[in-house]
């Protein structure tokens, strides 16, 4: 089995019903786990490191079997020794589903032969992914798209609604869609239950249900948040090592790096390697406030820092990825050098602060309601005044009405802090990057951990009073209070993260990259069938504008190019 973007197998592949027999007929290797109506294959490196596990429990003539990518931090809900898969088999009840308060970073497959039920599930934030296809002869489920294409009845048929979302950068038509019409994703915080010919997808956790926190004082709320943050980090230290950590110099990555370094020291481990997307500033660090903050964290924690800037090779690698085979997001280009560096250091788990902006620290989006509404409405107005579509200018079919109105609805719907958090946690935005990193990481034999996306912290972020986000007139005051003493003053006293060095370098690269994409199109390196889905003339026009230094929707250009160009 081969995974194109990065060499290596998927974390798991599960076949049910007659598909398992088909696999044997095709000469497939013997599965790691066999049960009535079920066959499972695990990625060797992922299984050896403990990132994925499989188990089965015989019950007379019947069997309960499970596969888990990740692990549970159950808080006593699913206790007992053994792998995550064994605990899933012992405790999961398909009739009750996943408990709302179950903690962990997981995607799972559960098979109950007595009930004839198959259940697929993901954690609350979507840190791990599971895809599936229904062939009529059985269900095939896997941790990536590529592994399912061999079992999908029509793997070349593009889902036009998913394509509209991909090109516009939205999830308006559902997080469950992929570009392959016959392959679906289980959304974050959902379970998909298969019984007979019926597939039911249901949400088991919703941020709207978070209990409101009514403690005696604001200080008590802050202490509660600090304790939850410490619990989240402690639980994730049980993940397979060696560890690495992302570092950008912002609040979220800095607190994760600081707490990870503290925990490593307490366990007698050396400080973990850190990876930054930035170019090495060399002797000109004083010119870049963002890299100064990165260096301040490095000095305070002793982290072994590696700068991993993207270059021509990572950009070509991005363009060579087929988004119908790999769940591509724009950050993959920046993350690929990190994966290469992490593999060189034999890292098993990379910690990331991703998700902090979307809930706990909440960035500038915690501004007062009139400001949030004004900012969103001005975005729409600017595009209209420039004569650009609010959605994607390169999608040749007329975008569905709900896509055309997506940006306007987003602007008008963000009236309070709570509504913005709910939107970020339910519209698929948060797991978009996580899905890409989960699949790419599994191919490299590693996984990512997101302490700030722990459901206990998400519930806390939803439950505390809005005023804690803006205490003293500072938008990120809640996070400042939580991390005081953990990050150096250079980070704590500068809440705005403007990545000057990265943005300056990005602007310098756009000209060359626009010329490269245009050259590929001119040379005929395009998929002719997919070209019918795109307005190539408009794409060429914007590439020429970008080459001339004009402002263009560069992220949408990259998405369109990856879809259009052939490897």
C-alpha positions as CSV (number, residue, x, y, z in Angstrom):
1,X,0.0,0.0,0.0
2,X,1.4,3.4,-1.0
3,X,0.7,6.9,0.2
4,X,1.7,9.4,-2.5
5,X,2.4,12.8,-0.7
6,X,4.8,11.2,1.7
7,X,6.0,7.6,1.4
8,X,4.4,5.3,4.1
9,X,1.2,3.4,4.8
10,X,-2.0,4.8,6.4
11,X,-2.5,4.3,10.1
12,X,-5.3,1.7,9.5
13,X,-7.6,0.2,6.9
14,X,-10.8,-1.6,7.9
15,X,-13.0,-3.8,5.6
16,X,-16.4,-5.3,6.5
17,X,-18.6,-7.8,4.9
18,X,-17.8,-9.2,1.5
19,X,-15.0,-6.5,1.1
20,X,-12.8,-8.5,3.4
21,X,-13.2,-11.5,1.1
22,X,-12.5,-9.3,-1.9
23,X,-9.2,-8.3,-0.3
24,X,-8.2,-11.9,0.1
25,X,-9.1,-12.6,-3.5
26,X,-7.0,-9.6,-4.6
27,X,-4.0,-11.2,-2.9
28,X,-3.9,-8.8,0.0
29,X,-1.6,-9.4,2.9
30,X,-3.0,-11.2,5.9
31,X,-4.8,-8.8,8.2
32,X,-3.5,-8.0,11.7
33,X,-6.9,-8.7,13.1
34,X,-9.7,-11.0,11.9
35,X,-13.2,-11.2,13.3
36,X,-16.5,-12.4,11.7
37,X,-17.2,-9.9,8.9
38,X,-14.2,-7.8,9.6
39,X,-10.5,-7.4,8.5
40,X,-8.0,-4.8,9.7
41,X,-4.6,-3.7,8.5
42,X,-2.4,-1.4,10.6
43,X,0.5,0.8,9.5
44,X,3.6,-1.0,10.9
45,X,5.4,2.1,12.1
46,X,2.3,3.7,13.6
47,X,1.4,0.5,15.4
48,X,5.0,-0.1,16.7
49,X,5.0,3.4,18.2
50,X,1.7,2.9,19.8
51,X,-0.2,5.5,17.7
52,X,-2.7,3.0,16.5
53,X,-4.0,-0.2,18.1
54,X,-6.5,-3.0,17.3
55,X,-8.2,-5.5,19.6
56,X,-11.1,-8.0,19.7
57,X,-13.1,-9.6,22.5
58,X,-14.8,-12.9,21.8
59,X,-18.3,-13.2,23.2
60,X,-19.4,-16.8,22.5
61,X,-19.9,-17.0,18.8
62,X,-19.9,-13.2,18.5
63,X,-17.1,-10.7,18.7
64,X,-16.5,-7.1,19.6
65,X,-13.6,-5.5,17.8
66,X,-12.0,-2.1,17.7
67,X,-9.3,0.0,16.1
68,X,-8.2,3.3,17.6
69,X,-5.9,5.9,16.1
70,X,-4.8,8.0,19.1
71,X,-5.7,7.5,22.8
72,X,-8.3,8.3,25.5
73,X,-7.7,10.5,28.5
74,X,-11.0,9.2,29.9
75,X,-11.1,10.8,33.3
76,X,-12.4,7.5,34.7
77,X,-15.1,6.9,32.1
78,X,-13.3,4.1,30.3
79,X,-10.8,2.8,32.9
80,X,-8.6,-0.3,32.8
81,X,-5.3,-1.4,31.5
82,X,-4.4,-2.2,27.9
83,X,-4.3,-0.3,24.6
84,X,-6.9,2.2,23.6
85,X,-8.5,-0.4,21.3
86,X,-8.9,-2.8,24.2
87,X,-10.6,-0.1,26.3
88,X,-12.9,0.7,23.4
89,X,-13.9,-2.9,23.1
90,X,-14.6,-3.2,26.9
91,X,-16.5,0.0,27.4
92,X,-18.1,1.4,24.2
93,X,-21.8,0.8,23.9
94,X,-23.2,1.5,20.3
95,X,-26.6,2.2,21.8
96,X,-25.3,5.0,24.0
97,X,-22.6,6.3,21.8
98,X,-19.6,8.3,22.9
99,X,-20.0,10.0,26.3
100,X,-19.9,13.8,25.9
101,X,-17.2,14.2,28.5
102,X,-14.8,11.5,27.1
103,X,-11.4,13.1,26.7
104,X,-8.8,12.2,24.2
105,X,-7.3,12.6,20.7
106,X,-8.8,9.7,18.8
107,X,-10.6,8.3,15.7
108,X,-12.0,4.8,16.1
109,X,-13.8,2.0,14.4
110,X,-16.0,-0.3,16.5
111,X,-17.5,-3.6,15.3
112,X,-20.2,-5.5,17.2
113,X,-21.1,-8.7,15.3
114,X,-24.0,-9.6,17.6
115,X,-25.8,-6.3,16.8
116,X,-24.5,-6.2,13.2
117,X,-23.3,-2.6,13.9
118,X,-20.2,-0.7,12.8
119,X,-19.5,2.6,14.5
120,X,-16.9,5.2,13.4
121,X,-16.1,8.2,15.6
122,X,-13.8,11.1,16.1
123,X,-12.9,13.3,19.1
124,X,-14.5,16.6,19.9
125,X,-12.0,18.8,18.0
126,X,-11.3,16.4,15.1
127,X,-7.6,15.9,15.9
128,X,-7.7,12.4,14.3
129,X,-9.7,11.4,11.1
130,X,-11.5,8.5,9.7
131,X,-12.9,8.2,6.2
132,X,-15.3,5.6,4.8
133,X,-17.0,4.4,1.6
134,X,-20.0,2.2,1.1
135,X,-19.7,-0.2,-1.8
136,X,-23.0,-2.0,-1.3
137,X,-20.9,-5.1,-0.4
138,X,-19.6,-3.6,2.8
139,X,-18.0,-0.6,4.4
140,X,-14.3,0.3,3.9
141,X,-12.9,2.7,6.5
142,X,-9.4,4.2,6.7
143,X,-7.3,7.0,8.2
144,X,-6.7,8.5,4.7
145,X,-8.5,8.9,1.4
146,X,-5.9,7.3,-0.9
147,X,-6.4,3.8,0.8
148,X,-10.1,3.9,0.1
149,X,-10.0,4.7,-3.6
150,X,-9.3,1.0,-4.4
151,X,-12.6,0.2,-2.7
152,X,-14.7,3.1,-3.9
153,X,-17.0,2.3,-6.8
154,X,-16.2,5.5,-8.7
155,X,-13.1,7.1,-7.3
156,X,-12.7,9.6,-10.2
157,X,-16.1,11.2,-9.7
158,X,-15.7,14.7,-8.1
159,X,-18.2,15.9,-5.5
160,X,-19.1,19.4,-7.0
161,X,-20.3,20.8,-3.6
162,X,-17.1,19.6,-1.9
163,X,-15.1,21.2,-4.8
164,X,-17.0,24.5,-4.2
165,X,-16.0,24.4,-0.5
166,X,-12.4,23.5,-1.3
167,X,-12.0,26.3,-3.8
168,X,-13.7,28.9,-1.5
169,X,-12.0,27.7,1.6
170,X,-15.3,27.0,3.4
171,X,-17.1,24.1,4.8
172,X,-20.5,25.4,3.9
173,X,-21.7,22.1,2.4
174,X,-20.6,19.9,5.3
175,X,-17.4,18.8,6.9
176,X,-18.3,15.2,5.9
177,X,-17.6,15.7,2.2
178,X,-14.4,14.9,0.4
179,X,-13.6,15.7,-3.3
180,X,-14.3,12.0,-4.1
181,X,-18.1,11.8,-4.3
182,X,-18.2,8.3,-2.9
183,X,-15.9,8.9,0.1
184,X,-17.0,10.6,3.3
185,X,-15.3,11.9,6.4
186,X,-16.7,11.5,9.9
187,X,-16.9,15.1,11.2
188,X,-15.4,16.2,14.5
189,X,-17.4,15.3,17.5
190,X,-19.6,12.9,15.5
191,X,-20.2,9.2,15.2
192,X,-21.3,7.4,12.0
193,X,-23.3,4.2,12.8
194,X,-23.8,1.6,10.1
195,X,-26.6,-1.0,10.5
196,X,-27.6,-3.0,7.5
197,X,-28.0,-0.5,4.6
198,X,-28.5,2.5,6.9
199,X,-25.7,5.0,7.9
200,X,-26.6,7.4,10.6
201,X,-24.3,10.3,11.4
202,X,-24.9,12.1,14.7
203,X,-23.1,14.7,16.9
204,X,-22.3,13.6,20.5
205,X,-20.6,16.9,21.7
206,X,-21.8,20.4,21.0
207,X,-20.1,23.6,22.4
208,X,-23.6,25.0,22.8
209,X,-24.2,22.5,25.6
210,X,-21.2,23.7,27.7
211,X,-22.3,24.5,31.2
212,X,-21.9,28.1,32.2
213,X,-19.2,28.6,34.9
214,X,-20.5,30.5,37.9
215,X,-17.7,30.4,40.3
216,X,-17.3,33.0,43.1
217,X,-14.8,35.3,41.5
218,X,-12.9,35.9,38.2
219,X,-9.7,34.8,40.0
220,X,-11.3,31.4,40.8
221,X,-12.1,31.0,37.1
222,X,-8.5,31.7,36.2
223,X,-7.2,29.1,38.7
224,X,-9.7,26.6,37.3
225,X,-8.4,27.2,33.8
226,X,-4.8,26.8,34.8
227,X,-5.6,23.5,36.5
228,X,-7.3,22.3,33.3
229,X,-4.4,23.4,31.2
230,X,-2.0,21.4,33.4
231,X,-4.3,18.3,33.2
232,X,-4.4,18.5,29.5
233,X,-0.6,18.7,29.2
234,X,0.0,15.9,31.8
235,X,-2.4,13.5,30.0
236,X,-0.7,14.1,26.6
237,X,2.7,13.4,28.1
238,X,1.5,9.7,28.0
239,X,1.7,10.0,24.2
240,X,4.6,8.1,22.4
241,X,7.9,9.9,22.5
242,X,10.3,11.4,21.6
243,X,8.5,14.7,21.5
244,X,8.8,17.8,19.4
245,X,6.8,21.1,19.5
246,X,5.8,23.9,17.1
247,X,6.9,27.4,18.0
248,X,5.7,30.6,16.4
249,X,6.4,33.1,19.2
250,X,2.6,33.6,19.9
251,X,0.8,32.9,23.1
252,X,-0.5,29.5,22.1
253,X,2.6,27.8,20.8
254,X,4.7,29.5,23.5
255,X,2.7,28.2,26.4
256,X,2.5,24.7,25.0
257,X,6.3,24.7,24.4
258,X,6.9,26.1,28.0
259,X,4.7,23.5,29.7
260,X,6.2,20.7,27.6
261,X,9.7,21.8,28.5
262,X,8.7,21.9,32.2
263,X,7.2,18.4,32.1
264,X,10.2,17.0,30.3
265,X,12.5,18.5,33.0
266,X,10.3,17.0,35.7
267,X,10.6,13.6,34.1
268,X,14.4,13.9,33.7
269,X,14.1,14.3,29.9
270,X,16.1,16.8,27.8
271,X,14.2,19.8,26.4
272,X,12.3,18.7,23.3
273,X,13.2,19.9,19.8
274,X,11.2,22.9,18.5
275,X,10.3,23.6,14.9
276,X,9.5,27.1,13.5
277,X,8.1,27.8,10.0
278,X,10.3,30.9,9.8
279,X,13.5,31.4,7.9
280,X,16.6,31.4,10.2
281,X,17.1,35.2,10.9
282,X,20.8,34.7,11.5
283,X,22.4,37.9,12.7
284,X,19.5,40.1,11.7
285,X,17.1,38.8,14.4
286,X,16.7,42.3,15.7
287,X,14.8,43.2,12.5
288,X,12.1,40.7,13.2
289,X,10.0,41.0,16.4
290,X,8.4,37.6,15.8
291,X,11.8,35.7,15.7
292,X,12.9,37.7,18.8
293,X,9.9,36.2,20.6
294,X,10.8,32.7,19.3
295,X,14.3,33.2,20.6
296,X,13.1,34.4,23.9
297,X,11.1,31.1,24.4
298,X,14.1,29.1,23.3
299,X,16.3,30.8,25.8
300,X,13.8,30.4,28.6
301,X,13.1,26.8,28.0
302,X,16.3,25.4,26.5
303,X,14.5,24.1,23.5
304,X,16.5,22.7,20.6
305,X,15.2,25.1,17.9
306,X,15.2,24.3,14.2
307,X,14.0,26.8,11.5
308,X,12.0,25.0,8.8
309,X,11.2,27.6,6.1
310,X,9.3,26.5,3.0
311,X,11.2,26.8,-0.3
312,X,10.9,25.7,-4.0
313,X,10.9,22.0,-3.1
314,X,8.0,22.3,-0.6
315,X,6.0,24.4,-3.0
316,X,6.5,22.0,-5.8
317,X,5.5,19.2,-3.4
318,X,2.3,21.1,-2.6
319,X,1.4,21.5,-6.3
320,X,2.1,17.7,-6.8
321,X,-0.4,16.7,-4.2
322,X,-3.8,15.7,-5.6
323,X,-6.5,17.0,-3.2
324,X,-8.8,14.2,-4.3
325,X,-6.3,11.7,-2.9
326,X,-5.0,13.7,0.1
327,X,-7.0,16.1,2.3
328,X,-5.0,19.2,1.4
329,X,-4.9,22.5,3.3
330,X,-2.7,25.5,2.5
331,X,-0.5,25.0,5.6
332,X,0.7,21.7,4.2
333,X,3.4,23.6,2.2
334,X,4.7,25.2,5.4
335,X,4.4,22.0,7.4
336,X,6.2,19.6,5.0
337,X,9.7,20.9,6.0
338,X,8.7,20.4,9.7
339,X,7.8,16.8,9.0
340,X,11.1,16.2,7.2
341,X,13.0,17.7,10.1
342,X,11.0,15.8,12.6
343,X,11.6,12.5,10.8
344,X,15.3,13.3,10.8
345,X,15.1,13.6,14.6
346,X,12.9,10.4,15.0
347,X,10.1,12.5,16.6
348,X,7.0,10.4,17.4
349,X,4.7,13.2,18.6
350,X,4.7,16.9,17.7
351,X,2.9,19.2,20.2
352,X,1.0,22.2,18.7
353,X,-0.8,25.2,20.0
354,X,-3.3,25.0,17.1
355,X,-6.8,25.6,18.3
356,X,-6.0,28.2,21.0
357,X,-7.0,31.1,18.8
358,X,-10.3,29.4,18.1
359,X,-11.4,29.1,21.7
360,X,-9.1,29.5,24.7
361,X,-6.9,32.5,23.8
362,X,-9.3,33.7,21.1
363,X,-7.0,36.2,19.5
364,X,-8.4,39.5,18.3
365,X,-11.8,38.0,17.6
366,X,-12.8,38.6,21.1
367,X,-13.3,42.3,20.3
368,X,-16.6,43.9,21.2
369,X,-19.6,42.8,19.1
370,X,-20.0,46.0,17.0
371,X,-16.3,45.7,16.0
372,X,-16.7,42.0,15.0
373,X,-19.7,42.8,12.9
374,X,-18.1,45.8,11.3
375,X,-14.9,43.8,10.4
376,X,-16.9,41.0,8.7
377,X,-19.2,43.4,6.8
378,X,-16.2,45.5,5.6
379,X,-14.6,42.3,4.2
380,X,-17.6,41.6,2.0
381,X,-17.9,45.3,0.9
382,X,-14.2,45.4,-0.1
383,X,-14.6,42.4,-2.4
384,X,-17.7,43.8,-4.0
385,X,-16.0,47.2,-4.6
386,X,-13.1,45.5,-6.3
387,X,-15.5,43.6,-8.5
388,X,-14.4,40.2,-7.2
389,X,-16.7,37.4,-6.2
390,X,-17.0,37.0,-2.4
391,X,-16.4,33.3,-2.9
392,X,-13.9,31.8,-5.4
393,X,-13.3,33.5,-8.8
394,X,-12.0,30.3,-10.4
395,X,-15.0,27.9,-9.9
396,X,-16.5,27.7,-13.4
397,X,-20.0,26.3,-12.5
398,X,-22.1,28.9,-10.8
399,X,-21.4,28.5,-7.1
400,X,-24.5,27.3,-5.2
401,X,-26.5,30.1,-3.5
402,X,-25.5,29.0,0.0
403,X,-21.8,29.2,-1.0
404,X,-22.2,32.7,-2.5
405,X,-23.8,33.9,0.8
406,X,-21.4,32.1,3.1
407,X,-19.1,35.0,3.7
408,X,-22.0,37.4,4.3
409,X,-23.6,35.0,6.8
410,X,-20.3,34.6,8.6
411,X,-20.0,38.3,9.0
412,X,-23.6,38.9,10.2
413,X,-23.5,35.8,12.5
414,X,-20.5,36.8,14.6
415,X,-22.2,39.2,17.1
416,X,-20.8,37.9,20.4
417,X,-17.7,36.1,21.6
418,X,-19.7,33.0,22.3
419,X,-21.1,32.9,18.7
420,X,-17.7,33.2,17.2
421,X,-16.3,30.3,19.3
422,X,-19.3,28.2,18.4
423,X,-18.8,28.9,14.7
424,X,-15.1,28.0,14.9
425,X,-15.9,24.8,16.7
426,X,-18.7,23.6,14.5
427,X,-18.0,24.7,10.9
428,X,-15.1,22.4,10.2
429,X,-12.5,25.2,10.3
430,X,-10.6,23.7,13.2
431,X,-10.1,20.2,11.9
432,X,-9.2,21.2,8.4
433,X,-5.5,21.6,9.2
434,X,-5.7,18.8,11.7
435,X,-6.9,16.3,9.1
436,X,-4.1,17.3,6.7
437,X,-1.5,16.9,9.5
438,X,-3.0,13.7,10.8
439,X,-2.7,12.0,7.4
440,X,0.7,13.4,6.5
441,X,2.0,12.7,10.0
442,X,0.8,9.0,9.8
443,X,2.7,8.6,6.6
444,X,5.8,9.8,8.4
445,X,5.2,7.6,11.4
446,X,4.2,10.4,13.8
447,X,1.2,12.2,15.1
448,X,0.3,15.7,16.4
449,X,-1.0,16.6,19.9
450,X,-3.2,19.7,20.6
451,X,-3.3,20.4,24.3
452,X,-5.4,23.6,23.8
453,X,-8.1,21.6,22.0
454,X,-8.8,19.4,25.0
455,X,-12.6,19.2,25.5
456,X,-12.3,20.2,29.1
457,X,-10.6,23.5,28.0
458,X,-13.1,23.9,25.1
459,X,-16.0,23.6,27.6
460,X,-14.1,26.1,29.9
461,X,-13.7,28.6,27.1
462,X,-17.4,28.3,26.3
463,X,-18.5,28.5,29.9
464,X,-16.5,31.5,31.3
465,X,-18.1,34.9,31.2
466,X,-17.4,37.0,28.1
467,X,-15.8,39.8,30.1
468,X,-12.8,37.6,31.0
469,X,-11.7,37.7,27.3
470,X,-11.6,41.5,27.4
471,X,-10.8,42.4,31.0
472,X,-8.9,45.7,31.2
473,X,-9.6,46.3,27.5
474,X,-7.1,43.7,26.3
475,X,-8.6,41.2,23.8
476,X,-6.5,38.2,25.0
477,X,-6.6,39.0,28.7
478,X,-7.9,35.5,29.6
479,X,-5.0,33.8,28.0
480,X,-2.5,36.3,29.5
481,X,-3.9,35.4,33.0
482,X,-3.6,31.7,32.4
483,X,-0.1,31.6,31.1
484,X,1.5,34.2,33.4
485,X,4.8,32.7,34.7
486,X,5.0,30.1,31.9
487,X,6.1,32.3,29.0
488,X,8.8,34.9,29.0
489,X,7.9,38.6,29.3
490,X,8.8,39.2,25.6
491,X,5.8,37.1,24.7
492,X,3.4,37.9,27.5
493,X,3.7,41.7,27.1
494,X,3.2,41.7,23.4
495,X,-0.2,40.1,22.7
496,X,-0.2,40.9,19.0
497,X,1.7,38.4,16.8
498,X,2.7,40.0,13.5
499,X,4.9,37.5,11.8
500,X,7.0,40.1,10.0
501,X,9.7,37.8,8.7
502,X,7.3,35.2,7.4
503,X,5.0,37.8,5.7
504,X,7.9,39.7,4.1
505,X,9.4,36.5,2.8
506,X,6.0,35.3,1.5
507,X,5.6,38.5,-0.5
508,X,9.0,38.0,-2.1
509,X,8.1,34.4,-3.1
510,X,4.7,35.1,-4.7
511,X,6.2,36.6,-7.8
512,X,8.3,33.5,-8.5
513,X,5.6,31.1,-7.6
514,X,3.0,32.8,-9.8
515,X,5.5,32.5,-12.7
516,X,6.0,28.8,-11.9
517,X,2.3,28.0,-11.9
518,X,1.7,30.0,-15.1
519,X,4.5,28.1,-16.7
520,X,3.0,24.7,-15.7
521,X,-0.3,25.8,-17.2
522,X,1.3,27.0,-20.4
523,X,3.2,23.8,-20.8
524,X,0.0,21.8,-20.7
525,X,0.6,20.2,-17.3
526,X,-3.0,20.2,-16.5
527,X,-5.8,17.7,-15.9
528,X,-8.1,18.4,-18.9
529,X,-11.2,16.9,-17.2
530,X,-10.7,19.1,-14.1
531,X,-9.9,22.2,-16.3
532,X,-13.7,22.2,-17.2
533,X,-14.4,22.9,-13.5
534,X,-12.2,26.1,-13.4
535,X,-12.1,29.5,-15.1
536,X,-8.6,29.1,-16.5
537,X,-8.6,32.6,-18.1
538,X,-9.3,34.3,-14.9
539,X,-6.7,32.2,-13.1
540,X,-4.1,33.2,-15.7
541,X,-5.2,36.9,-15.3
542,X,-4.7,36.8,-11.5
543,X,-1.3,35.0,-11.8
544,X,-0.2,37.8,-14.1
545,X,-1.4,40.4,-11.5
546,X,0.4,38.5,-8.7
547,X,3.6,38.5,-10.8
548,X,3.3,42.3,-11.2
549,X,2.9,42.7,-7.4
550,X,-0.8,43.2,-7.2
551,X,-2.8,41.8,-4.3
552,X,-4.6,38.6,-5.3
553,X,-6.4,35.8,-3.4
554,X,-3.2,33.8,-3.2
555,X,-4.6,31.0,-1.1
556,X,-7.4,30.4,-3.5
557,X,-4.9,30.4,-6.4
558,X,-2.8,27.7,-4.7
559,X,-5.9,25.6,-4.1
560,X,-7.0,25.9,-7.7
561,X,-3.5,25.1,-9.0
562,X,-3.2,22.0,-6.8
563,X,-6.5,20.8,-8.2
564,X,-5.7,21.6,-11.8
565,X,-2.1,20.6,-12.2
566,X,-1.0,17.0,-12.7
567,X,2.0,15.6,-10.8
